[in-house]
Amino acid sequence: MAQIPDKILRRSAEARAKKEGRPVDEILAEMKGEAPAAEAGPASAPAEAPPVEAPAGAAAAPAVAPEPVAAATAVAAAVEEEAAVERNGDLNGAKSARLLTVIRAGGVQRIRSAPTDRVTVWPHLLAIEFVALLVVLILLITLATFLDAPLLEFANFNEQPNPSKAPWYFLGLQELLSYFDPQIAGIIVPTFGAIAIAIIPYIDKNPSVRPSHRKFAIMLFTFFIMAAAVLTILGSFFRGPGFNFTFPWEDGIFFDDLKSLLE
């Protein structure tokens, strides 16, 4: 067994003596495996205990020497004390700090729910809508002040315009009537188109609002919007007398309301 330096044993003995309130020499003697010095006094040595006889037929127990056990205990205690000194600093100097434990922030500050990018209706949404309403109102007042838009004369059944076109928001349906039966163009196609637009959120259930994440929904909605826009443009600019197909850059635009405004 390696010999432990006296300096380390002395330091460990001082620490134990301070903790247990015993003399340093007595603890140092125990750590070295030596018997402590006898104290002077009238007290007599304790009587030696009588030997205990082993029962018949039992093997004799081997004698255990206390000194090697005490020496091993002293060595372990000395090594532990030296390691504590290296971790926490010199025991003869100032007090050293000791790290008890590390607590993670999640164990103390628990987040019940993850933050979301949501805003309240009032005042965020309603404030934006109110500003948009004011902008549109100012634009309409400006157009009504500076743009003259007279009403047409009363309808005369004997003098019908040719072609007789519906308002622009119904020209897509009027264009469909040129290709299909009124039952199909006026009822079945508009009904299925409205149902298809209404079920888009149930087909594409992605909660994201980014266009790159909603490609199917945007593609489907764009198809219906473009189809309605193409039918409206054809009915407005490419239909002439008798609602026949014509080119606006050759024959002009046949729209009764537009002609009255231009005159």
Secondary structure as the mmCIF struct_conf table of DSSP 4:
data_model
#
loop_
_struct_conf.conf_type_id
_struct_conf.id
_struct_conf.beg_label_comp_id
_struct_conf.beg_label_asym_id
_struct_conf.beg_label_seq_id
_struct_conf.end_label_comp_id
_struct_conf.end_label_asym_id
_struct_conf.end_label_seq_id
HELX_LH_PP_P HELX_LH_PP_P1 ALA A 2 PRO A 5
HELX_RH_AL_P HELX_RH_AL_P1 ASP A 6 GLU A 20
TURN_TY1_P TURN_TY1_P1 GLY A 21 GLY A 21
HELX_RH_AL_P HELX_RH_AL_P2 VAL A 24 LYS A 32
TURN_TY1_P TURN_TY1_P2 GLY A 33 GLY A 33
HELX_LH_PP_P HELX_LH_PP_P2 GLU A 34 ALA A 40
BEND BEND1 GLY A 41 PRO A 42
HELX_LH_PP_P HELX_LH_PP_P3 ALA A 43 PRO A 55
TURN_TY1_P TURN_TY1_P3 ALA A 56 GLY A 57
HELX_LH_PP_P HELX_LH_PP_P4 ALA A 58 ALA A 63
HELX_RH_AL_P HELX_RH_AL_P3 PRO A 66 ASN A 88
TURN_TY1_P TURN_TY1_P4 LEU A 91 ASN A 92
BEND BEND2 GLY A 93 ALA A 94
HELX_RH_AL_P HELX_RH_AL_P4 ALA A 105 VAL A 108
BEND BEND3 GLN A 109 GLN A 109
BEND BEND4 ARG A 112 SER A 113
HELX_RH_PI_P HELX_RH_PI_P1 VAL A 121 LEU A 125
HELX_RH_AL_P HELX_RH_AL_P5 LEU A 126 PHE A 146
HELX_LH_PP_P HELX_LH_PP_P5 PRO A 150 ALA A 155
TURN_TY1_P TURN_TY1_P5 PHE A 157 ASN A 158
BEND BEND5 GLU A 159 GLU A 159
BEND BEND6 ASN A 162 PRO A 163
HELX_RH_3T_P HELX_RH_3T_P1 TRP A 168 PHE A 170
HELX_RH_AL_P HELX_RH_AL_P6 LEU A 171 LEU A 176
TURN_TY1_P TURN_TY1_P6 LEU A 177 TYR A 179
BEND BEND7 PHE A 180 PHE A 180
HELX_RH_AL_P HELX_RH_AL_P7 PRO A 182 GLN A 183
HELX_RH_PI_P HELX_RH_PI_P2 ILE A 184 ILE A 188
HELX_RH_AL_P HELX_RH_AL_P8 VAL A 189 ALA A 198
TURN_TY1_P TURN_TY1_P7 ILE A 199 ILE A 199
HELX_RH_AL_P HELX_RH_AL_P9 ILE A 200 ILE A 203
HELX_RH_3T_P HELX_RH_3T_P2 PRO A 211 HIS A 213
HELX_RH_AL_P HELX_RH_AL_P10 LYS A 215 PHE A 237
BEND BEND8 PHE A 238 PHE A 238
STRN STRN1 ARG A 239 ARG A 239
HELX_RH_3T_P HELX_RH_3T_P3 PRO A 241 PHE A 243
STRN STRN2 PHE A 245 PHE A 245
HELX_RH_AL_P HELX_RH_AL_P11 PRO A 248 ASP A 251
HELX_RH_AL_P HELX_RH_AL_P12 ASP A 256 LEU A 262
#
